């Protein structure tokens, strides 16, 4: 009986592993306003970032994330990606005048 409680206790005590999460924005022409959730769960706004801008932090399964990018230009395209475990986890795109692409959810 003691072993069963020890096993159950060890299951609940296991910490979820941290993993690098990366946000990336791309598009044309360059120049995007980005808003994102960072490691301390704060929302950050960063104006006028270039094509290829990236931000990485350590997150754990179940953490909420939000990432959006809006083009500062007419006739533009914007693509946002979130990478987890080194692979694209979520992605969104749009094209037009001053377009916005957003991804959000919980990490796996």
Helices and strands as residue ranges (DSSP letters): H 2-13, E 18-28, E 32-37, E 43-49, E 54-60, E 64-71, E 76-84, E 87-96, E 100-106
